[in-house]
Amino acid sequence: MVTIGVVAAELGVSTATLRKWESRYGRPVPQRSTGGARLYDEAEVAWLRVAKRQMDAGVRPADAMAQATLRPATSEPDATGGGAVGSLAQQAVAHALTLLCEHRLDECHAHLVAQRQRLGLVAFADGVAGPLAAAVGEAWARGDVQVFEEHGFSAVLRAVLEVRAFGGAPDATVAPVCTVLLATLSGEQHTLGLAMVQAVLQQAGVRCVNLGAGLPEAELVAAAQAFGADVVGVSLSLAMPERTMQRQLLALRESLPGHRAVWAGGAGAGRLRRVPAGVQVFATCAAACLALDEWRLRRAAQG
């Protein structure tokens, strides 16, 4: 069983969206913990993956829900490469949460390093690290996790993401080399998403400049110029109001020259109903890697 926060993070939607689907369409069907929290089994999560793919392809939500119901949910692969792998990833998330709650940080670190080695960096980021961060954040919001426990989790996950043995140093021979400036917008203090995408992009040969939390639009523009950034990437959490995200993304896009791409990711980006023109939004690290490949193809074509 997984929590609504884990499911929302995997699908790239908000927990409010899942509750709205439940109210409007009767799916997903949750079970309840002793405390009343929504929990979903593997079959329900697999069904949701089918419905979400339909919506991403342009199918209306009501029709996507109906079409997903007609397909065998348990046979549907997930973002980590297959139903069995996805189930293992969910088990890895659940075990990591147990270790964190029991304050066994060294064991949690060893467990997550093993999962990164087993899955590979991209699948680990999308299938384990992201859902785990969402689950911890949700637990903190409910009051089930104390501040020191959340900080301990952050330190563990950052240490796992910084292990270079599973990808080595960035490959400087990859041409053209892309420089990505990473930060969060003004008022956004959650930076684990930056650490995840930085690890993935560096493994792909990208030069990453991670400036951390809470940079105003003018500072991001100045930094992009100073570092010669090809891409400005920002991470958005569910803590930031949607209108604030839209306003700051629009200001950033309008302030940057056209040749500098603007990427946005994180759980908050997944609930943007209106994305400013010229901003690319990604729900997963794998999608960011595809965008990187497209950037390299365009740059190579330009000579």
C-alpha positions, -999 to +999 in steps of 0.1 A: +000+000+000+013+035-009+001+069+002-016+095-019+016+116-018+036+088-034+010+082-061+007+119-069+045+123-072+048+093-095+020+106-118+031+142-117-002+155-104-013+170-071-030+151-043-059+175-048-062+163-083-064+126-072-091+135-047-110+154-074-109+124-097-122+102-069-151+126-062-160+132-099-153+098-115-153+073-087-117+064-093-091+059-079-106+039-051-085+043-019-084+022+012-079+039+045-052+037+072-062+035+108-057+073+109-080+078+079-052+085+053-058+073+017-038+043+007-036+026-028-027-009-037-006-018-068-036-026-090-051+008-084-018+026-090-013+006-123-049+016-133-040+052-127-009+050-148-031+039-177-055+067-172-028+093-169-011+082-201-044+086-219-048+122-205-012+130-215-021+119-251-049+144-251-079+123-240-104+140-218-102+129-182-137+114-182-129+094-213-095+084-200-111+070-169-135+049-189-108+036-213-084+028-184-112+007-168-114-015-199-077-025-197-061-050-174-043-027-149-020-053-135-004-059-169+005-022-174+042-013-170+052+017-150+078+045-153+106+023-139+103-002-167+076-027-156+050-036-131+074-059-111+101-033-110+076-007-100+064-029-071+100-034-060+105+004-061+074+009-039+087-016-015+120+002-014+102+035-006+082+018+022+114+002+037+133+035+036+104+053+054+105+027+081+142+031+086+139+069+087+110+067+113+132+044+134+161+069+131+183+043+115+199+068+091+230+048+083+209+018+073+186+040+053+216+054+034+230+019+026+195+008+015+191+037-009+226+034-023+217-003-030+185+008-048+204+034-069+229+007-079+201-018-087+178+006-107+203+030-122+203+067-114+173+079-136+149+051-125+161+056-089+154+093-090+119+088-105+108+056-089+123+059-054+139+093-045+110+114-058+081+093-043+101+090-010+106+128-008+069+133-015+059+108+012+082+124+038+069+159+029+033+147+033+041+130+066+057+163+078+026+183+068+004+159+088+027+162+118+039+126+117+075+137+110+094+162+130+117+189+116+149+171+126+137+139+110+129+157+077+164+173+078+179+139+085+161+124+055+173+153+033+209+148+043+207+110+036+192+115+002+217+142-008+245+119+002+231+091-020+226+114-050+262+127-047+277+092-049+297+092-081+306+055-083+274+047-103+280+072-132+314+087-128+323+123-134+305+142-162+318+133-196+335+165-209+339+149-243+302+149-250+295+176-276+278+200-276+282+206-238+251+220-222+252+243-192+222+242-169+216+267-142+195+252-113+177+271-086+143+275-070+122+306-074+118+333-048+099+319-018+106+283-026+129+266-001+127+230-011+158+219-030+158+181-031+144+182-066+174+202-077+197+176-062+180+148-080+180+165-115+216+177-110+228+141-103+209+128-134+221+156-157+257+155-146+257+118-154+246+127-189+276+151-193+259+184-184+277+212-166+253+220-137+255+252-117+232+247-087+225+280-069+200+265-044+169+281-029+149+312-033+164+333-062+144+362-075+139+364-112+164+392-117+191+372-099+184+342-121+187+363-152+220+378-141+233+343-131+223+328-165+243+356-182+273+352-159+276+314-162+266+313-199+237+290-192+219+273-220+190+263-198+176+277-166+159+249-146+137+255-116+122+231-091+087+237-078+071+220-048+035+218-037+041+244-011+042+272-036+008+287-047+000+280-084-005+317-093+028+326-077+045+299-098+028+311-130+037+347-124+074+340-116+078+316-145+063+341-169+085+369-156+116+346-159+108+336-195+101+372-206+134+384-190+156+358-206+168+358-242+151+333-265+181+311-269+181+303-232+155+275-224+134+275-192+127+241-176+104+235-146+100+203-127+088+190-094+055+181-078+044+217-080+050+220-117+027+190-123-003+209-111+002+240-133-030+243-153-015+270-174+022+268-184+037+301-197+046+299-234+083+290-238+085+270-205+090+233-206+075+213-177+087+178-167+072+153-144+102+130-143+140+131-145+137+108-175+117+135-193+144+160-186+170+136-202+148+134-233+147+172-234+185+173-231+188+149-261+165+172-281+186+202-271+218+185-283+202+175-316+191+211-322+224+225-313+243+201-334+220+209-364+228+246-359+265+238-361 
